[in-house]
Amino acid sequence: MSEAYSPVPELNLLREFEDRLGPVFYSEGFELSAYDGDAGLHTWSEDPAFVGRFIPFAKANGSGSDYAFWRCDDRAELATLPVVFVGDEGDLYVIARDLGELFQLLALDREPVSEGFPEPGEVEEHSAGHAEFVAWLETTFGLGPAKDPEALRHARADLDDRFRAWARPFTHAVDD
């Protein structure tokens, strides 16, 4: 790869994995999109103080939802920023405390549902590149699929509350 996809090394590694894998899905509904592209955040608020705090990087499902980093502070390590789900049906919430946690959730090979991911269970048919993704995740980061998405949801609850409190002045659509 001659030009980096992003300033986030972990996302660059994922892009390289995608390029090697070819045009197949490895997690249901997920695919990298233009780094720092449009995720429809302007439909929530046009205020640059709102829109400018997000860095979109991927599609979350086949119907128009996205993932974006929330620049909750000015840390240099972007992969450690919280990841927000920008839903096509009006959802806006923290889905993962950082990129590594999102990768673990993606390894479940399920699309997100109401404020998180469903519990691991039998998936009738995994995405074509799922096994390769799980192996890549283990080899590259020493991570596996999330064992307890509900525990992760509880672990990020305070962070999500903080996010909602921050977003509330920009848009009244973010629920308590």
N, C-alpha and C positions, 0 to 999 in steps of 0.2 A: 504494500500500500504506500503510494508515494506521498499522499497528503493526508494528514490526520483528520478524522471525522469530527473530533471535538477536542477541547482542552482537558477532557476527563479520560485518563488512561484506561480505566475500567470499561468505559463505553467504546473506546478505540479497540480494545481487545474483543469486545462483543461484536463490533462491526467486522473485524477480521474473521471471527468465527462465522458470522452470517455469510460473508463473501466466500469462505471455503465451503460452507454447507450448500450454498446454492439457493435457488428460489423455492424453498419449502419452509413451512412454519415449524418452529421448535417449541412454542408455547401458544396455546389457543388465543388467537386474536392479537398477539403482540408482534410488533415489528418496529424497528428503529425508523424514525422519520428525520426530516431535516433538523439538525441540531439548532436549537434556539429559533425554530420556525414558529409558525402560527398554530396555536392550540385552541383558538376561539376564546381566549381569555378576555379579549376586548368586549365580548358579549356580557361579561360580568361587570366590567368597569373600563372606561377609557382612560382613567387616571394613570399617568405614567408611574406614579408611586406604587400602584397596584401591579400593573402589567409588567413593569420593569423588575419586579422581584421574582419572576418566574423564568425558568429556562426549560422550555419544552424539548423533548428528545425522542418520544416514541408514541406509537398508537397503542391503545390499551385493549381495543376490541374492534370488531368489524363494523361498528355502527357510528364511529366518530369520536369516541372518547380518547383522551390522551394522558400521558404521564409527563410531569414537569418537575424539575427541582424547585423547591421554594427557598429563595435566598433569605432565610430568616436572620442571617447575620452576614458578615463579610469574610467568612473563613475562606482560606485558599483552596482547601481540599473539597472540591465540589461534590465528589462521590459520598461525602459524609453529610451532605444536606438532606433534609427530609424530602421525600418524593410525594407529590400531590397527584391525586386522580382528578382530572378535569372531565367530568362526565357529559355525555351528549344529551342526558335527560335531566340536567340541572344539579348533578352532584359535584361537590367541590370539597375535598377532604384529604388529610394526610393518610396515605395508604401504606407507607413504609418509612421507617426512621432513617434509612439511608439506602444507597444503591444496592449494597450486598443483601439487605433484607428483601428488597424487591426481587433480586435475582432468585432468592430462595422461594419466594412466592410464585414466580414465573415457572419454576421447576415443578409446580403442581400440575401444570398443563391445563389450567382452567382459567376462564375469564373472571375478572372481579365481579362480585355481586354486592349488593347493598353494604357499602362501607367496609369492604374487605374481600377476602377470598373464601370460598367454601372450604370446609374441612376436607382433608385428603380422603379420598375414597376411590372406589373403582371407577376408572375412566374407561368407558367402553372401547374407545379407540384413541390412542395418543396421537399427537401431531407427528408428522413424518420425521421430523428431526429431533424429537423429544429425547430419545436415548442419547444421542450425540450431545445435546445441550447439557443433560445431567452429568455426563462424563466430563465435558468441558468445564462445567462449574466446579466439580470436585478437583480436577487436575489444576485448574487455573487459580482457584480461590480457596480450595479446601472446604467448600460448602456443598450441602445437599438440599433436597427439597425441604421446605418448612414442615416440621412434624406437627405443629399445633398453631394454625393460623389464628385461632381464637385467642390464644395466649399472646400472640404478637399484636393483635388488635387491642387488647387490654394494655399491653406495654407501651403502645403509642398514644393512648387516650389523652394523657396530659399534653403531649405535643400537639395533638389534633385540637384540643381545647384552646391552646395558645394560638394556633393557626386561625381558628374561627374567630377568636377575639380580635386578632390583627385584621382579618378580612372584613369584619362587620362594618366598619365605617365606610368602606368602599362599595359594599353591596349588601342589601338587606336580604338577599336570597340565601346566604349562608346561615343555616339553622343553628340554634343553640344545641 
